[in-house]
Amino acid sequence: MRSQYEALSDIRKHFPNVPIVALTATATSEALQDIVTALGLSDYVLLSQSFNRPNLRYTVVPKKRDIETTMVQFIKEKYPNETGIIYCGARVRTEEVAFRLRTQNIMAKHFHAGLADEDKKRIQQEWQNGECKIIVATIAFGMGVDKADGKRRIWRVYTILPANFFL
């Protein structure tokens, strides 16, 4: 259970008649039920939609043994001046990958739920402004990231396969 929802359950106890909305982009069916239970929801509407977006193009390529070398080549050859996101399954892995990318002269920063709120805001702003080219993140960075500059391409490389992707 996410700690944010656990904290909301306390607020819910103090204000049981106030309407509430719970939003998540990545919850499994089990996590959704945990949220419903934690918030004490009984008469609720569940809205769900596919991650598929018709305006996006997806390309899946086989992972090679040395994924980091492949990522560096991909970035430098195809998108040297563009922004992108690389997703990892663990916080420590985001830090390792971002560090390795920086050693290859790629402007990369890590992003995960363990960062201070001020750091998360600053890093996301730097990425949105193009000051930071690559965010190496856990899903804390979110699937619905938006950038104001519509000309910029946003690509994502997964070092893991998110749980709600169906093959």
Buried (B, 14 or more C-beta within 10 A) or exposed (E): EBEEBEEBBEEBEEEEEEEEEBEEEEBEEEBBEBBBEBBEBEEEEEEEEEBEEEEEEEEEEEEEEEBBEBBBEBBEEEBEEBBBBBBBBEBEBBBBBBEBBBEBEBBBBBBBBBBEEEEBEBBBEBBBEBEBBBBBBBBBBEBEBEBEEEEBEBBBBBBEEEEBEEE
